Amino acid sequence: MVDKHSQSFFGQSTGLTLLSSSKSDSFIFFKCIKKKPDGSWEKPSLGEGKTIKCNLDEIVMILEVLKRKSDSWSSYHSFNEVKTQISFKWENEAKKKLLIYIGNYSKMLNFAQTEIFRLLLKHILKEKIEYATIVNINPRKAVVNGPKDNEQKNQNNDATALPVIKESIEVNENEVSQIEGVIEGETEKALLIQFNNDKEIWIPKSVIRSDYNSSNDISQNFMIDNWILKKNNIPNT
């Protein structure tokens, strides 16, 4: 049994990596990167990309989706007052393709990739239940660590692996919906989309959770936060 796990899923424009630095840590990391316009990939070492930390509760909820017991699950992470929505949902009722959204990053996994993802996450959870919930007490020197001691210990453990990211999990606020439309215009921060009801609305790019083709006159599917659709009276079904 190994102590660390790392599995990457790459497509043409987005990469997702599942990382577990130690079986004794009660969390995992999801790391997302995109391909830049020049063809190179974002580099986390330069502060690019997006990394979030998920705890045991979240791993359980993600597995509920992967085991097809739930259609979707989403939550918000808050770090340095920046909120990041994470979402796992099936593309359709067939449940053959999994859609993953982490902030502005999106990744679709096919059936084989989803099965690998499920088996690995199930294995990691089993390991962490066994090893990350153990309380080790040395009978010769029982020392009660204070909050600062524990924080320093965690930082030392992760120093050679991944940077420590302190995050708080908030109650789910929004879901996202898949909706068809055509891009009629674009600015740095928004897309002018014409939906099937012939309604044209400027949609902030920050609430579009999927990749898209910027070309005009191409009908395509967008994953958009429900609240902006509701605000503009756009049916999300």
KARAKA-V665115 format. One line per field, one symbol per residue. ss: DSSP state (H for helix, E for strand, - for the rest). phi: phi as a letter, one per 20 degrees, with the letter a starting at -180 (. if undefined). A space follows every 10 residues. Layout:
BEGIN
ss = ???
phi = ???
END
This chain:
BEGIN
ss = ----EEEEEE ---EEEEEEE ------EEEE EEEEE----- E--HHH---E EEEEEHHHHH HHHHHH---- -EEEEEEEE- -EEEEEEEEE -------EEE EE--EEEEE- HHHHHHHHHH HHHHHHHHHH H--------- ------HHHH HHHHHHHH-- -------EEE -----EEEEE EEEEEE---E EEEEE----E EEEEHHHE-- --------EE EEEEEHHHHH H------
phi = .eeccbcdcd dfcccccecc fafeeebcdd ddccefgene egdgfdnenc ccddefgfgf ffffffemec fabbbcdcbl mdececbcbe fbffldcddd ccmedcbddf gfffffgfff ffffffffff dededeceff bedeeegfff fffffffefe dcffcecded fgdcddcebe acfdabcfdb dedeefemed cfdgffdeec fbefffmdfb ecdcgfffff fdldgdc
END
